[in-house]
Amino acid sequence: MRWFSFLSRLDRFFLRNNNYERSPLPRRLAADVLGNADRAVLSVPGLQPLGGMCVMYGRMSKND
């Protein structure tokens, strides 16, 4: 599982109309910093439940 949206919830304060592509470069960089900090914080065991959402991923074995 990979957890997201702990610090990146603050993106709405940086991105104009919640649109990354149309926001000025300094605002996009701030969103990128939040995303990277989010990933670092949520990679610490025990802090994952602070994330707002998670993606579950896996692989199917070839025997199935």
TIMARZA-779637 format. One record per residue (C-alpha): residue number from 1; x, y, z. Coordinates in Angstrom, 3 decimals, padded with zeros to 6 digits. Example, Ala and Ser with C-alpha at 12.3 -4.5 7.8 and 13.67 -1.06 7.14 Angstrom:
% residues 2
{pos 1; u 012.300; v -004.500; w 007.800}
{pos 2; u 013.670; v -001.060; w 007.140}
//
This chain:
% residues 64
{pos 1; u 000.000; v 000.000; w 000.000}
{pos 2; u 001.121; v 003.538; w -000.651}
{pos 3; u -000.361; v 006.357; w 001.395}
{pos 4; u -001.004; v 009.929; w 000.154}
{pos 5; u -002.577; v 013.236; w 001.182}
{pos 6; u -001.187; v 014.103; w 004.574}
{pos 7; u 000.668; v 017.333; w 003.814}
{pos 8; u -000.440; v 017.576; w 000.208}
{pos 9; u -003.919; v 018.445; w 001.452}
{pos 10; u -002.474; v 021.951; w 001.685}
{pos 11; u -002.124; v 022.104; w -002.112}
{pos 12; u -005.421; v 023.952; w -002.338}
{pos 13; u -003.772; v 026.943; w -000.651}
{pos 14; u -000.942; v 027.023; w -003.190}
{pos 15; u -002.470; v 025.968; w -006.496}
{pos 16; u -004.705; v 028.361; w -008.326}
{pos 17; u -008.160; v 026.733; w -008.708}
{pos 18; u -006.555; v 023.411; w -007.682}
{pos 19; u -004.991; v 023.294; w -011.140}
{pos 20; u -001.327; v 022.303; w -011.085}
{pos 21; u -000.690; v 022.851; w -014.785}
{pos 22; u -002.058; v 026.400; w -014.877}
{pos 23; u -000.490; v 027.587; w -011.635}
{pos 24; u 002.658; v 029.743; w -011.710}
{pos 25; u 006.001; v 027.997; w -011.260}
{pos 26; u 006.567; v 029.058; w -007.600}
{pos 27; u 003.177; v 027.625; w -006.639}
{pos 28; u 003.892; v 024.377; w -008.475}
{pos 29; u 007.248; v 024.107; w -006.715}
{pos 30; u 005.517; v 024.588; w -003.349}
{pos 31; u 003.092; v 021.790; w -004.255}
{pos 32; u 006.028; v 019.577; w -005.273}
{pos 33; u 007.784; v 020.234; w -001.959}
{pos 34; u 004.616; v 019.313; w -000.082}
{pos 35; u 004.275; v 016.137; w -002.129}
{pos 36; u 007.862; v 015.101; w -001.456}
{pos 37; u 007.551; v 015.872; w 002.256}
{pos 38; u 004.302; v 013.913; w 002.247}
{pos 39; u 006.056; v 010.903; w 000.783}
{pos 40; u 008.906; v 011.138; w 003.305}
{pos 41; u 006.614; v 011.475; w 006.330}
{pos 42; u 004.277; v 008.690; w 005.238}
{pos 43; u 007.179; v 006.316; w 004.594}
{pos 44; u 007.854; v 006.204; w 008.349}
{pos 45; u 006.244; v 003.100; w 009.855}
{pos 46; u 003.337; v 003.997; w 012.101}
{pos 47; u 002.581; v 007.316; w 010.401}
{pos 48; u 000.787; v 005.849; w 007.380}
{pos 49; u -002.698; v 006.213; w 008.918}
{pos 50; u -002.197; v 009.987; w 008.816}
{pos 51; u -002.591; v 009.817; w 005.050}
{pos 52; u -005.960; v 010.700; w 003.594}
{pos 53; u -005.987; v 007.935; w 000.995}
{pos 54; u -003.968; v 004.940; w -000.083}
{pos 55; u -003.400; v 002.924; w -003.199}
{pos 56; u -003.122; v -000.811; w -002.888}
{pos 57; u -001.020; v -002.573; w -005.463}
{pos 58; u 000.261; v -006.060; w -006.003}
{pos 59; u 001.062; v -008.711; w -008.520}
{pos 60; u -000.713; v -011.850; w -009.514}
{pos 61; u 001.364; v -014.977; w -009.473}
{pos 62; u 001.829; v -016.762; w -012.770}
{pos 63; u 000.283; v -019.893; w -011.288}
{pos 64; u -003.161; v -018.251; w -010.924}
//
